[in-house]
């Protein structure tokens, strides 16, 4: 409930705009068909184009954003789908922080076929938040045939796959540990990370595998090469809960780069 309340508060930050102020088309999505890999996974992408000046959000957008939601259920010959998010920007507006993309973004997708040699009939919809002075939820439908015979990598999708956060190893991250303590309505996590400084204003975002648990914006301090980030985590029942440290995901942003840290000791 806390996450829902914060999202509604974000939507109400600005006074409602007149209908004439909102473009007829806020967002458009195109499927980039991609190719079928030797591993049987089809690599494609969703190219989202936004109206000039508008922005959309990363998978964990902050309290001032709306996370994207994907529905693949009407697809044929599809057993699984995973979305990769390119390195986003950090925005500060009306005293609130959000994380996302302006003008548009290409989201690589990895699709597993039930029959690895057959075509995938990709059909579905995505709901995204599109924001300028106000935030508007937009539903985009997509449909494309992805031939199993197309095995040559396509440059546009391949480039989008390269625009990703660094792994902890690539970024030279040292030790990562987490102190976890109960609070009245959940748990508090403090992550201590040996992460090289990327900018004067590095930002850490803490996520959990269970998206029903609300995670606050992290407070941060830096001690030389050590970044300390602390956040509160509140489940729907507002009670302390069992937390596996391997379910913790931390992304550190700075200087147009990002580091994706999975789990902590």
N, C-alpha and C positions, 0 to 999 in steps of 0.2 A: 504493500500500500504506500510506503514511503516513496518508492521509486516512481509510482504513478503520480503521486501528489507533486513531486518535483518536476516531472515532465509537464503536467498541466500548468504549473507555475511558469515554466519556461515559455510555454505557448502564449501565456498572457502577459509577457514582458512588455510588449508594445501594444498600443491601442489598435483595434481592428482596422485594417486598411479597407478602403472602398473597393468594390469589385473591379472598378476601372483601373485600379492600381496594380492588379495581379495579371500577368500575361496569360493569354489563352492556353499556351503550352509552357508549363514550368519545367518539364523534364521529358526526355525521350530516351528510350533504350534500344540498342541494336545488339544482336547476337553476332559475335565474331566466331565463325565456325571452328577454326583451329584445326587440330589433327589428332589422330589416334596413335598413341605411343606403343612401343614394343611391349610395354607392361600391360596393355589393354586399357589403360586410362586415356580418356579423351580430354585433351586440354583445349579449352575454348575461353571465351571472355564475354562479359557484359559491358558494353560501352555506354555510359550514361552521359548525356549532354544536357546541361542546364541552361535555363534562360540567363541572359547576361546579368551579372551581379549577384545571382543567387548561389547558395552553397548547399551541400548535403553532408552526411555524417559518416564517420568511421564506425566500426563495429561496437565500440564503447564510446559514445559521443560526449560524455560529460553531462552534468545536470541541465545544461542549456540545450541539449540536442535530442534527437529521436533516432534510436538505433534502426538499422535496416532489417527487414524481415523477408525471408525467401520461402516460397512455396513451389516445390517441384512435383507435386502429387499428380498432375495430369500428364506427365511425361511418359513415354513408352520406351521399354528396354533400358531403364535406368534403375540401378540398385543403390546408388549413393552419389552425393554431390558435396563438394567442399569449395568454399569461397575464400580467396586470398585478398587481403587488403593492402594496397600500396601504402607507402609512407605518407601519412596525412599532414596537415598543418594544424597548429594550435591557435585558436582564435580567442580573443578576449573582447566581450561586448556586454555593456550594461552591468559591469561588475561580475560577469559570469564567464567561465571558461568552457569552450567546446572544442571538439576535435573533428576535423573533416576535410572536405575538398571544395574548392570553388571552381566554377565554370563546368566541371565535369570530372569523371574518373573512369578508368578502365579496370574492372574487377576480374582477374583471372579466375576460372572455375575448373575444377578437376572432377570429371564425371566418370563413374564406374558403370559399365554396361553389364546387364545380365548375360547377354550373349556378346562376348568381346569382339566377334567378327561382324556383327550386324550394325546397322545404322541406329543412332539414337534419335528419337523424335522428342526433342527438348521443348517442353511446353510448361509454362508456369507464370507466376507473377511475383513481383517484389513490391514491398511498401517501404518508402523512404520518406524522411523528413526533408523538405526543401525550404530554406529560410533566407529572408532578407531582413526586413523590419519585423516581419511576422514569420512564424513557422507553419507550413501547410503540409499535412500528410498526403503523399501522392502515390497512387497505385499504378504500377507499370506492368503490362502484360507482354510476354515474349513467346515466340514460337520459331523454331528452326529445325531443319533436318541436318544432323551431323553424320556424314557418311563414314562408315568404318574403314572405307578404302582410302581415305585421305590421310596419308602418313607423313607428309612433308610439313615440317614446322613453318608457321606463317609469321613473318617478321613482327606484325603489330601485337599479336598475342605473346610472342617470345619476349618482346621488349617490356610488355606489361608485367610478365613474370619476374623480370630482373629488378623491377622497382618494388623492393620489399625491404622490411627491416633486416638488419644484420642478426645473425645468431649470436649467442653469448660468446661462442668460440671465436667467431669472426671479429667481434668487437674487442676481444682481449679482456673479457670480464673474468675476474678472479672469483673469490668466494662469495656465495649468496646464502644468507641465513635469515630465518624468520622467527621472531618472538611473537607468540600468540597468547592472548589473555582474554578471559571472559569480561564482558561489560553487561550492563543491565538488560539491554535488548539484543545482544548478539555477541560478537567477538571483535577484538581489535588485533590487527596484524601490524607488526613493525618489521620491515625488510631492511637488512643491512647488506649493501652490495658494493663490491669493489668494481666500480664502473668508471672508465676513463671519462673525464669531462668532455662534453661535446659542444657546449655553449655556456654562456653566463647565466642562462635561464633554462636549464634542463628541467623536464617535466616527467614524472613517473606516474603511470596508470596501473593500478592493481585490479586484476580480474579473477573471477572464479569460474570453474567449469559450469556450476549451477547458476544459471542466469536469473533464477528467482530470488537469489540473495542480492540485496542492494549493497553496493560498495561505495563508500564516500570518496570524494576527491581527496587524494593523498596530500598530507602535509610533508614537506621535505626540508632536510638540512644536509649540508655537505661538509665533510671533514676531509679535506684534501682529495684523495682519490676514492673516498668512501661516500656513497650516497645512502642516506637513511630516509625511508619513506614509510609513513604510518597512515592507516586507513581503518575506519570502522565498517563492519560487515553485519547487516541486519537481515535475518530471514523473515519470511511472511508471518511466522508466529512470534516474532520479536523475543526470541529466547536464545541463550547460548547453544552452540551446536558443535558437533564433531567436524573438524576440518583436517583434511589431508594436505600436507605441505606440497605434495606433488600436483595438486589441483590448482595451485597458485600460478598465475601468469602475470608477469610484470613487463611492461613496455616502457622504455625510457626514450624520450624524444629530446632532440637538441640540434640546432644548426642544420635543419633540413634532413637529419638522419634519425634513425630509430634502432633500438636494440630490443630483441624479443627474448626474454628470459623465462624459461619453463621450469617451474618447481623451485623449491628452496630447502636447505637443510634445516 
